Amino acid sequence: MKAFTKISLFLFAIIHVNASFAINYFPDQEDTTIIIPDGKWIKGGRLQPYHQSLISYNIINGREVKTGSVDDTYQFIKINKKKYGLRVAKIILPGREILDSGLVDISTFKPIYHHSHQTTKTVLFQFEDARAYGIIETAQQTDTVRMNFQYTIFDSYYETLIARTVELKDGFLFKYPDFIYEKEAWSGNPGR
């Protein structure tokens, strides 16, 4: 019985120390920060223009087979003396091609427009404050999109770039709302 008590106390001590360590591991951690395109957290000027070409492969019967490519460019442009970020990507997948372009405010990444010309559809969206609107056109039909949100959102096309512009520090947790117009991606009410 003495051995059982010692082992129990030893395990209690280890669990208590580990629990205390886990609780204090991020002493400065606050609640998750919600980042919106207001310039407070996004430092768009940190991201420099780039061009990258990527090729994807799959292994089929022990051989590498090219399955697609992405040609991705981000550059600065001026419109009416104001600087914007323009991203253009050409994506080639088996049986499908996409030419995407999106324009954002360079300092906040607040979206201006997102155009996507795909093999089976064309998507043309505009963004104004807390609104996203535009059309999705297929061979069969044209859908009109008018969505209002509680606050300004990001365009999902810029997800990877948004994350690269946030100043990180230990224990800093953040999330951000972004616009994804794919019916399969919706959860709950897609907007009004």
N, C-alpha and C positions, 0 to 999 in steps of 0.2 A: 504494500500500500504506500510506503514511503517513496518508493521509486516512481510510482504513478503520480504522486503529488508533485515530486520534483520535476518530472517531465511536463506535467500540466502547467506548473509555474513557468518553466523554461519556455514552453510554447506560447503562453500568454504574454511573456515579456517580449519575445520575438515579434509576435503579431502586433503588440502595442507599439513597439519601436518602429516597425515598418508602416503601421497605419499613421503614426505621427509624422514619419518622413514623407509619406505620400501627401498628407494634408499640407505640410509646409514646403513641399518641393518647389512650388511656384508662389512664394510669399506675396509677390506684387500682382498676381493674377487677379483680374477683375472679371466681371461678366463678359460674355461675348459682345464684341463691338459690331454694330451694324454700320456698314460703310455704304454711303450713297454718293452719287457723282456731284458733290458740293465743293470739292477741293480741300477738304479738311484732312483726309487720309491719303487720297490718291495724289501721287507726285508724278504726273504724266511726263514732265520734263526730264525725268530720269531715264526714260526709255528713248534710245536713239534709233534712227532709221536702220532698217536691216533688210536683207534679202536672204532667204534660205530655200533650198530645194531638197526635198526629202523623198525617198523611195521606200515603199513597203514591200516586204517579201513574205512568202509563206513557204513552208517546207512541204512538198508533195512528193511522196515516194522517194524521200531522201534527197530531193533536188530543190534548190532555191528557185522559186518562181515569182517573178515580179507581179504584185497584185495592185499596185497603184502608185500615185505620186502626188506630191503637193508642192506647188511653187508659191511661196508666201512672201509678200513684200509689205513693209510698213514704212511710210514716208511722211514728211511734213509738207503741207501745201498751204498757200495763202489764198483766202477768199475775202475780198473787201478789207484788206489790211489785217485780217485776223488769221492766226495760225491754227491749223487743224491737223489731226492725224488721220491719214488715209491708209487703210489696210486692204490689200487686194490679194486674193488667193485663188489659184486654179487647182482644182482637185480632180484627179482622174482615178476612178475606181472601175472594177469590171462592170461593163454595161451602163456606166453612169459618169457624166462629167458635170462639174459645178464651177461656176465663176462667181465668186463672192466679192463684194466690196462694202466697206463700211467707213463712215466718216464720223469722227468724234472731236469734241473740244480737247485740245492737246493737254491742257493742264488738269482737267477733271475727269476725262473720259466719258463725259455726258454725250450720249449718242445723238447724232443728227439724222443719219439714214443708214439703212442696210438693204442692199440689193443682192439678190441671189438668182442667177440664171442657171437653171439645172436642166438635165435631159428631159425631165417630165413636167417641170413647172418653173414659173418665174415668181419670185417673191420681191415685192417692192414696199419697204416700210419707211415711214418718217417718224421721228420722235420729237415731241415738244413738251417740255416740262414733265408732267406726270401722265402723258398720253403716248400711245403708239397706235398708228393707223396706216392703212395701205391696202394692198391687194395681194392675193395669191391666185395666180392664173395657171390653169391646166388646159389640156385640149378639150376637156369636157365642160369646164365651168370656170367662172371667176368669183372668188369669195372676197368680200369686203371685210376688213378688220378694223374695228374701232375699240380700243381698250383704254380704260382709265385706271389709274393706280392711286394709292394714297400719297405717294411720293415719287420723285424722279428715280428711275431705274437705269441699270446698265443694259447694254446689248450683249447677249450671250456670245456673240461672235468675237468679243474682246476678252472673254474669260481668262485666257492664259496671260494676256498682257496686263490686265487689271491686277492680278496677283503679283506680278513682277514690279509694280509701281508702289506698292504699300511698304512703308518703312516697318520692318519687323523688329521685335524685341522679345526677349525670353518671356514666355507665358502669355503673349498677346494672341488672343483668339478673335477672329473676325469672320463675318459672313456678309454677303451682299446680294441684293435682289437683282436678277437679270431677266431679260425678256427672251423667252424661247417660244417661238410659235410652231409648235408641233403638237397636234392633238394628243398624241401618245404621251407627251411629257407633262401634260396638265395634271394637277392634283387639286381637287376642289374647284372653286369658281375661277375660271380663266380670266375674268375681268368683266367690266360692264360696258 
